[in-house]
Amino acid sequence: MTQSSSKSKVAAALLCWFLGGLGIHRFYLGYTGIGIIQLLTCGGLFIWAIIDFILILTGGLKDSEGRDLI
């Protein structure tokens, strides 16, 4: 896999910050199942979205294929 196929950390963080309650960042990263759950629960009442935001910024959340965000 090439580095260009990795997802953007900035894009994921922005999606999580502005649309985290809808789980859009999880869809972007390839986690469709978790995205649907977050969509139905408003991002776990936004708690899950906040945790995801922190994980994205610290590098703790990878895309669905296990690649680091760039």
DSSP file (Angstrom, degrees, kcal/mol; ACC not computed):
  #  RESIDUE AA STRUCTURE BP1 BP2  ACC     N-H-->O    O-->H-N    N-H-->O    O-->H-N    TCO  KAPPA ALPHA  PHI   PSI    X-CA   Y-CA   Z-CA
    1    1 A M              0   0    0      0, 0.0     2,-0.2     0, 0.0     5,-0.0   0.000 360.0 360.0 360.0 144.6    0.0    0.0    0.0
    2    2 A T    >   -     0   0    0      1,-0.1     3,-1.3     4,-0.0     4,-0.2  -0.569 360.0-117.1 -93.1 159.7    1.2    3.5   -0.7
    3    3 A Q  G >  S+     0   0    0      1,-0.3     3,-1.5    -2,-0.2    -1,-0.1   0.795 111.1  66.9 -63.4 -28.9    1.2    6.3    1.7
    4    4 A S  G 3  S+     0   0    0      1,-0.3    -1,-0.3    66,-0.0    66,-0.0   0.692  90.1  63.7 -69.9 -17.0   -1.2    8.2   -0.5
    5    5 A S  G <  S+     0   0    0     -3,-1.3    -1,-0.3     2,-0.1    -2,-0.2   0.534  82.9 102.5 -84.1  -4.3   -4.0    5.7    0.3
    6    6 A S  S <  S-     0   0    0     -3,-1.5     2,-0.2    -4,-0.2    63,-0.1  -0.416  77.9-110.8 -75.0 154.0   -3.9    6.6    3.9
    7    7 A K        -     0   0    0     61,-0.2    63,-2.6    60,-0.1     2,-0.4  -0.498  32.9-103.1 -84.6 155.6   -6.7    8.8    5.3
    8    8 A S     >  -     0   0    0     62,-0.2     4,-2.1    61,-0.2     5,-0.1  -0.632  15.3-153.7 -83.4 130.2   -6.0   12.4    6.5
    9    9 A K  H  > S+     0   0    0     -2,-0.4     4,-2.5     2,-0.2     5,-0.2   0.880  98.4  52.4 -66.7 -38.7   -5.8   13.1   10.2
   10   10 A V  H  > S+     0   0    0      2,-0.2     4,-2.6     1,-0.2     5,-0.2   0.932 110.4  46.7 -64.4 -46.0   -6.9   16.7    9.6
   11   11 A A  H  > S+     0   0    0      1,-0.2     4,-2.6     2,-0.2     5,-0.2   0.924 113.8  48.4 -62.8 -43.9  -10.0   15.6    7.6
   12   12 A A  H  X S+     0   0    0     -4,-2.1     4,-2.4     2,-0.2    -2,-0.2   0.907 112.4  48.8 -62.8 -42.0  -10.9   13.0   10.2
   13   13 A A  H  X S+     0   0    0     -4,-2.5     4,-2.7     2,-0.2    -2,-0.2   0.912 112.7  47.4 -65.2 -42.8  -10.5   15.5   13.1
   14   14 A L  H  X S+     0   0    0     -4,-2.6     4,-2.5     2,-0.2     5,-0.4   0.914 112.7  48.7 -65.7 -42.1  -12.6   18.1   11.4
   15   15 A L  H  X S+     0   0    0     -4,-2.6     4,-2.6    -5,-0.2    10,-0.3   0.907 113.8  47.5 -63.0 -40.8  -15.4   15.6   10.5
   16   16 A C  H  X S+     0   0    0     -4,-2.4     4,-1.2    -5,-0.2    -2,-0.2   0.914 113.3  47.6 -66.8 -42.3  -15.3   14.4   14.1
   17   17 A W  H  < S+     0   0    0     -4,-2.7    -2,-0.2     2,-0.2    -1,-0.2   0.931 125.4  27.4 -65.1 -46.4  -15.4   17.9   15.6
   18   18 A F  H  < S+     0   0    0     -4,-2.5    -2,-0.2    -5,-0.2    -3,-0.2   0.794 139.4  20.8 -90.2 -29.2  -18.2   19.2   13.4
   19   19 A L  H ><>S+     0   0    0     -4,-2.6     3,-1.7    -5,-0.4     5,-1.3   0.087  81.3 120.3-127.8  22.7  -20.2   16.0   12.6
   20   20 A G  G ><5S+     0   0    0     -4,-1.2     3,-1.1     1,-0.3    -3,-0.1   0.816  70.6  62.4 -60.4 -32.9  -19.1   13.6   15.4
   21   21 A G  G 3 5S+     0   0    0      1,-0.3    22,-0.5    -5,-0.1    -1,-0.3   0.703 106.2  46.6 -66.1 -18.5  -22.6   13.2   16.6
   22   22 A L  G < 5S-     0   0    0     -3,-1.7    17,-0.3    20,-0.2    -1,-0.3   0.466 108.5-124.7-100.5  -4.2  -23.5   11.7   13.3
   23   23 A G  T X>5 +     0   0    0     -3,-1.1     4,-1.5    -4,-0.5     3,-0.8   0.683  61.6 144.1  71.2  18.6  -20.5    9.4   13.2
   24   24 A I  H 3>< +     0   0    0     -5,-1.3     4,-2.4     1,-0.3     5,-0.2   0.851  66.6  58.7 -60.5 -35.8  -19.4   10.8    9.8
   25   25 A H  H 3> S+     0   0    0    -10,-0.3     4,-1.8     1,-0.2    -1,-0.3   0.852 103.3  52.9 -63.0 -33.6  -15.7   10.5   10.8
   26   26 A R  H <>>S+     0   0    0     -3,-0.8     5,-2.7     2,-0.2     4,-0.5   0.885 108.5  49.2 -69.5 -38.8  -16.1    6.7   11.3
   27   27 A F  H ><5S+     0   0    0     -4,-1.5     3,-1.1     3,-0.2    -2,-0.2   0.925 110.2  52.4 -62.4 -43.2  -17.6    6.3    7.9
   28   28 A Y  H 3<5S+     0   0    0     -4,-2.4    -2,-0.2     1,-0.3    -1,-0.2   0.876 109.5  48.6 -59.6 -39.5  -14.7    8.3    6.5
   29   29 A L  H 3<5S-     0   0    0     -4,-1.8    35,-2.7    -5,-0.2    -1,-0.3   0.517 123.2-104.7 -81.7  -4.9  -12.2    6.0    8.2
   30   30 A G  T <<5S+     0   0    0     -3,-1.1     2,-1.2    -4,-0.5    -3,-0.2   0.537  82.0 127.2  97.3   7.4  -14.0    2.9    6.9
   31   31 A Y     >< +     0   0    0     -5,-2.7     4,-2.3     1,-0.2     5,-0.1  -0.637  24.0 163.8 -96.8  75.9  -15.8    1.8   10.1
   32   32 A T  H  > S+     0   0    0     -2,-1.2     4,-2.3     1,-0.2    -1,-0.2   0.901  70.8  51.2 -63.3 -43.9  -19.4    1.6    8.6
   33   33 A G  H  > S+     0   0    0      1,-0.2     4,-2.0     2,-0.2    -1,-0.2   0.932 114.1  42.6 -60.9 -47.7  -20.8   -0.5   11.5
   34   34 A I  H  > S+     0   0    0      1,-0.2     4,-2.8     2,-0.2    -1,-0.2   0.867 111.3  57.5 -67.0 -35.7  -19.6    1.8   14.2
   35   35 A G  H  X S+     0   0    0     -4,-2.3     4,-2.3     2,-0.2    -2,-0.2   0.906 106.8  48.0 -59.6 -42.4  -20.6    4.8   12.1
   36   36 A I  H  X S+     0   0    0     -4,-2.3     4,-2.3     2,-0.2    -2,-0.2   0.913 111.4  50.1 -65.4 -42.5  -24.2    3.5   12.0
   37   37 A I  H  X S+     0   0    0     -4,-2.0     4,-1.4     1,-0.2     7,-0.3   0.923 112.5  46.8 -62.3 -43.5  -24.2    3.0   15.8
   38   38 A Q  H  <>S+     0   0    0     -4,-2.8     5,-3.4     1,-0.2     4,-0.5   0.880 110.2  54.0 -66.0 -36.4  -22.9    6.5   16.4
   39   39 A L  H ><5S+     0   0    0     -4,-2.3     3,-0.6   -17,-0.3    -2,-0.2   0.911 111.4  44.8 -61.1 -42.8  -25.4    7.9   13.9
   40   40 A L  H 3<5S+     0   0    0     -4,-2.3    -1,-0.2     1,-0.2    -2,-0.2   0.730 119.9  40.2 -75.6 -22.4  -28.3    6.2   15.8
   41   41 A T  T 3X5S-     0   0    0     -4,-1.4     4,-2.4    -5,-0.2    -1,-0.2   0.223 111.7-110.8-111.1  14.1  -27.0    7.3   19.3
   42   42 A C  H <>5S-     0   0    0     -3,-0.6     4,-1.8    -4,-0.5   -20,-0.2   0.931  82.5 -47.3  55.2  48.2  -25.8   10.8   18.4
   43   43 A G  H  4XS-     0   0    0     -5,-3.4     6,-1.5   -22,-0.5     5,-1.1   0.845 108.5 -54.5  66.0  33.9  -22.2    9.8   18.8
   44   44 A G  H >45S-     0   0    0     -6,-0.3     3,-1.4    -7,-0.3     4,-0.5   0.931 109.2 -47.9  63.4  44.5  -22.9    8.1   22.1
   45   45 A L  H 3<5S-     0   0    0     -4,-2.4    -2,-0.2     1,-0.3    -1,-0.2   0.849 102.8 -66.5  57.9  36.7  -24.5   11.3   23.4
   46   46 A F  T 3X5S+     0   0    0     -4,-1.8     4,-1.9    -5,-0.2    -1,-0.3   0.253 124.4 100.4  71.1  -9.5  -21.4   13.0   22.1
   47   47 A I  H <>5S+     0   0    0     -3,-1.4     4,-2.2     2,-0.2    -3,-0.2   0.941  84.0  45.8 -67.6 -46.0  -19.2   11.3   24.7
   48   48 A W  H  ><S+     0   0    0     -5,-1.1     4,-2.6    -4,-0.5    -4,-0.2   0.887 111.6  53.1 -62.6 -39.7  -18.0    8.7   22.1
   49   49 A A  H  > S+     0   0    0     -6,-1.5     4,-2.3     2,-0.2    -1,-0.2   0.887 108.5  49.6 -64.1 -39.3  -17.4   11.5   19.6
   50   50 A I  H  X S+     0   0    0     -4,-1.9     4,-2.1    -7,-0.3    -2,-0.2   0.914 111.5  48.7 -66.2 -42.4  -15.2   13.4   22.1
   51   51 A I  H  X S+     0   0    0     -4,-2.2     4,-2.5     1,-0.2    -2,-0.2   0.922 111.5  50.0 -62.6 -43.8  -13.2   10.3   22.8
   52   52 A D  H  X S+     0   0    0     -4,-2.6     4,-2.7     1,-0.2    -2,-0.2   0.895 107.6  54.5 -60.6 -40.3  -12.8    9.7   19.1
   53   53 A F  H  X S+     0   0    0     -4,-2.3     4,-2.2     1,-0.2    -1,-0.2   0.924 110.1  45.8 -60.3 -44.8  -11.6   13.3   18.6
   54   54 A I  H  X S+     0   0    0     -4,-2.1     4,-2.0     1,-0.2     6,-0.2   0.910 112.4  51.2 -64.2 -42.3   -8.9   12.9   21.2
   55   55 A L  H  X>S+     0   0    0     -4,-2.5     5,-2.1     1,-0.2     6,-1.1   0.885 109.2  50.8 -63.4 -38.6   -7.9    9.5   19.7
   56   56 A I  H ><5S+     0   0    0     -4,-2.7     3,-0.7     4,-0.2    -1,-0.2   0.938 111.7  47.1 -63.5 -46.3   -7.6   11.0   16.3
   57   57 A L  H 3<5S+     0   0    0     -4,-2.2    -2,-0.2     1,-0.2    -1,-0.2   0.840 115.9  44.2 -66.0 -33.2   -5.4   13.9   17.5
   58   58 A T  H 3<5S-     0   0    0     -4,-2.0    -1,-0.2    -5,-0.2    -2,-0.2   0.494 114.1-112.7 -91.4  -3.3   -3.1   11.6   19.5
   59   59 A G  T <<5S+     0   0    0     -4,-0.8    -3,-0.2    -3,-0.7    -4,-0.1   0.608  81.7 123.1  84.7  12.0   -2.8    9.0   16.8
   60   60 A G      < +     0   0    0     -5,-2.1     2,-0.5    -6,-0.2    -4,-0.2   0.569  58.9  69.7 -82.9  -9.0   -4.7    6.3   18.7
   61   61 A L        -     0   0    0     -6,-1.1     8,-0.4    -9,-0.1     2,-0.2  -0.949  64.0-175.2-115.4 123.8   -7.3    5.8   16.0
   62   62 A K        -     0   0    0     -2,-0.5     6,-0.2     1,-0.2   -33,-0.1  -0.593  32.6 -91.7-107.3 170.9   -6.3    4.2   12.7
   63   63 A D    >   -     0   0    0      4,-2.3     3,-2.2    -2,-0.2   -33,-0.2  -0.217  51.5 -89.2 -75.2 177.2   -8.3    3.6    9.5
   64   64 A S  T 3  S+     0   0    0    -35,-2.7   -34,-0.1     1,-0.3    -1,-0.1   0.658 128.1  54.8 -66.1 -15.6  -10.3    0.3    9.0
   65   65 A E  T 3  S-     0   0    0    -36,-0.2    -1,-0.3     2,-0.1   -35,-0.1   0.285 120.4-106.0 -98.9   9.2   -7.2   -1.3    7.4
   66   66 A G  S <  S+     0   0    0     -3,-2.2     2,-0.3     1,-0.3    -2,-0.1   0.577  72.3 142.0  81.6  11.1   -5.0   -0.5   10.4
   67   67 A R        -     0   0    0      1,-0.1    -4,-2.3     0, 0.0    -1,-0.3  -0.623  54.3-111.3 -87.4 144.6   -3.0    2.3    8.7
   68   68 A D        -     0   0    0     -2,-0.3     2,-0.3    -6,-0.2   -61,-0.2  -0.380  33.9-110.1 -66.2 148.7   -2.0    5.4   10.6
   69   69 A L              0   0    0     -8,-0.4   -61,-0.2     1,-0.1    -1,-0.1  -0.609 360.0 360.0 -78.8 142.5   -3.7    8.7    9.6
   70   70 A I              0   0    0    -63,-2.6   -62,-0.2    -2,-0.3    -1,-0.1   0.419 360.0 360.0-105.2 360.0   -1.4   11.1    7.8
